[in-house]
Each structure stands twice: as structure tokens, then as C-alpha cells.
Amino acid sequence: MHLKNELYSVKISIDTTYSVQSSDNKYYDLEWNPENYEHNDFYKTLSIHIESFNNELDIALVGDYYSYDSDCAVLDGRILTIMQNNSISRICMDGGTLILHKEFECFGCTFGLYQVKNGYIIYGELEIKMLDLNFNPVWSFSGSEVI
């Protein structure tokens, strides 16, 4: 996934070679593992490459195995919001600080995160959900309600 605004260019991909607690990983400036996955757990790592006018930053974000690298993020000014299945992480692009990590309830896997006026729409395998700007649930539809 590639996102761009007037300040940053961001490329997100899956790092299939990354192993938690391994010294053989590709070099990352920062490694975030907010749910404390261990080496033998079932996880997936997103490789986030950030470019600004005068800096480049590479971040590894470890999360749920059922995470996808397409339609998984929103770039809003200096804030990158990333969905990894049933969790949301926010990264401040100035230095790569993880400023928020929050889990939410969902049925099945999630495939897409989209920003709307008053929050976010999450498109999932069995459910479509809206979260407010603080990532609290507003509404959700599932099953025959979606069809």
C-alpha cells in the first residue's frame, strides 16, 4: 500500500522474513510489538517505510496474523493510522512514536480501513463497522443486514 500527502510518502508491505526476538531481521529504525507477540506466536509484521523531505524511517509493526497490507491505513497530516485485523495503531510520523494502540471487537477478519467525516469505516469478512474518531464503536452491520 502506498500513501502520500504534502508532508510524507508511506509504503506499507508485509515482511515475511521478520521473526520476533531475532537478530537476523532486516534493519528497522523502530520495532513496535504492542501486543507482545513472542517468537512462536501466530503473527504478521508490517514493514512501514516513511519518507519526508529530509528524513527516512523504517518501522516494523508486529500484529495479528490476519493483517493485510492493502487498504490497511490512513494518512492524515502527521498521523498514520494502521489497522491490523482487530486492532488500530497510530504512529506520529515525526520520529515514529506509537501514540495509540487499541483493540476493537469484530466478527471474522477485517480487510479495509477508510476514513469518513466523523470516524472510520471498517470493512470486514462478516461485518461492516463504524468507529468514531477515538475508535469507539458507533454502529455495525453483519450478515443479512449487509447484503
Secondary structure as a PSIPRED ss2 file (coil, helix, strand):
# PSIPRED VFORMAT (PSIPRED V4.0)

   1 M C   1.000  0.000  0.000
   2 H E   0.000  0.000  1.000
   3 L E   0.000  0.000  1.000
   4 K E   0.000  0.000  1.000
   5 N C   1.000  0.000  0.000
   6 E C   1.000  0.000  0.000
   7 L C   1.000  0.000  0.000
   8 Y C   1.000  0.000  0.000
   9 S E   0.000  0.000  1.000
  10 V E   0.000  0.000  1.000
  11 K E   0.000  0.000  1.000
  12 I E   0.000  0.000  1.000
  13 S E   0.000  0.000  1.000
  14 I E   0.000  0.000  1.000
  15 D C   1.000  0.000  0.000
  16 T C   1.000  0.000  0.000
  17 T C   1.000  0.000  0.000
  18 Y C   1.000  0.000  0.000
  19 S C   1.000  0.000  0.000
  20 V C   1.000  0.000  0.000
  21 Q C   1.000  0.000  0.000
  22 S C   1.000  0.000  0.000
  23 S C   1.000  0.000  0.000
  24 D C   1.000  0.000  0.000
  25 N C   1.000  0.000  0.000
  26 K C   1.000  0.000  0.000
  27 Y C   1.000  0.000  0.000
  28 Y C   1.000  0.000  0.000
  29 D C   1.000  0.000  0.000
  30 L E   0.000  0.000  1.000
  31 E E   0.000  0.000  1.000
  32 W E   0.000  0.000  1.000
  33 N C   1.000  0.000  0.000
  34 P C   1.000  0.000  0.000
  35 E C   1.000  0.000  0.000
  36 N C   1.000  0.000  0.000
  37 Y C   1.000  0.000  0.000
  38 E C   1.000  0.000  0.000
  39 H C   1.000  0.000  0.000
  40 N C   1.000  0.000  0.000
  41 D C   1.000  0.000  0.000
  42 F C   1.000  0.000  0.000
  43 Y E   0.000  0.000  1.000
  44 K E   0.000  0.000  1.000
  45 T E   0.000  0.000  1.000
  46 L E   0.000  0.000  1.000
  47 S E   0.000  0.000  1.000
  48 I E   0.000  0.000  1.000
  49 H E   0.000  0.000  1.000
  50 I E   0.000  0.000  1.000
  51 E E   0.000  0.000  1.000
  52 S C   1.000  0.000  0.000
  53 F C   1.000  0.000  0.000
  54 N C   1.000  0.000  0.000
  55 N C   1.000  0.000  0.000
  56 E E   0.000  0.000  1.000
  57 L E   0.000  0.000  1.000
  58 D E   0.000  0.000  1.000
  59 I E   0.000  0.000  1.000
  60 A E   0.000  0.000  1.000
  61 L E   0.000  0.000  1.000
  62 V E   0.000  0.000  1.000
  63 G E   0.000  0.000  1.000
  64 D E   0.000  0.000  1.000
  65 Y C   1.000  0.000  0.000
  66 Y C   1.000  0.000  0.000
  67 S C   1.000  0.000  0.000
  68 Y C   1.000  0.000  0.000
  69 D C   1.000  0.000  0.000
  70 S C   1.000  0.000  0.000
  71 D C   1.000  0.000  0.000
  72 C C   1.000  0.000  0.000
  73 A E   0.000  0.000  1.000
  74 V E   0.000  0.000  1.000
  75 L E   0.000  0.000  1.000
  76 D E   0.000  0.000  1.000
  77 G C   1.000  0.000  0.000
  78 R C   1.000  0.000  0.000
  79 I E   0.000  0.000  1.000
  80 L E   0.000  0.000  1.000
  81 T E   0.000  0.000  1.000
  82 I E   0.000  0.000  1.000
  83 M E   0.000  0.000  1.000
  84 Q E   0.000  0.000  1.000
  85 N C   1.000  0.000  0.000
  86 N C   1.000  0.000  0.000
  87 S E   0.000  0.000  1.000
  88 I E   0.000  0.000  1.000
  89 S E   0.000  0.000  1.000
  90 R E   0.000  0.000  1.000
  91 I E   0.000  0.000  1.000
  92 C E   0.000  0.000  1.000
  93 M C   1.000  0.000  0.000
  94 D C   1.000  0.000  0.000
  95 G C   1.000  0.000  0.000
  96 G C   1.000  0.000  0.000
  97 T E   0.000  0.000  1.000
  98 L E   0.000  0.000  1.000
  99 I E   0.000  0.000  1.000
 100 L E   0.000  0.000  1.000
 101 H E   0.000  0.000  1.000
 102 K E   0.000  0.000  1.000
 103 E E   0.000  0.000  1.000
 104 F C   1.000  0.000  0.000
 105 E C   1.000  0.000  0.000
 106 C C   1.000  0.000  0.000
 107 F C   1.000  0.000  0.000
 108 G C   1.000  0.000  0.000
 109 C C   1.000  0.000  0.000
 110 T E   0.000  0.000  1.000
 111 F E   0.000  0.000  1.000
 112 G E   0.000  0.000  1.000
 113 L E   0.000  0.000  1.000
 114 Y E   0.000  0.000  1.000
 115 Q E   0.000  0.000  1.000
 116 V E   0.000  0.000  1.000
 117 K C   1.000  0.000  0.000
 118 N C   1.000  0.000  0.000
 119 G E   0.000  0.000  1.000
 120 Y E   0.000  0.000  1.000
 121 I E   0.000  0.000  1.000
 122 I E   0.000  0.000  1.000
 123 Y E   0.000  0.000  1.000
 124 G E   0.000  0.000  1.000
 125 E C   1.000  0.000  0.000
 126 L C   1.000  0.000  0.000
 127 E E   0.000  0.000  1.000
 128 I E   0.000  0.000  1.000
 129 K E   0.000  0.000  1.000
 130 M E   0.000  0.000  1.000
 131 L E   0.000  0.000  1.000
 132 D E   0.000  0.000  1.000
 133 L C   1.000  0.000  0.000
 134 N C   1.000  0.000  0.000
 135 F C   1.000  0.000  0.000
 136 N C   1.000  0.000  0.000
 137 P E   0.000  0.000  1.000
 138 V E   0.000  0.000  1.000
 139 W E   0.000  0.000  1.000
 140 S E   0.000  0.000  1.000
 141 F E   0.000  0.000  1.000
 142 S E   0.000  0.000  1.000
 143 G H   0.000  1.000  0.000
 144 S H   0.000  1.000  0.000
 145 E H   0.000  1.000  0.000
 146 V C   1.000  0.000  0.000
 147 I C   1.000  0.000  0.000
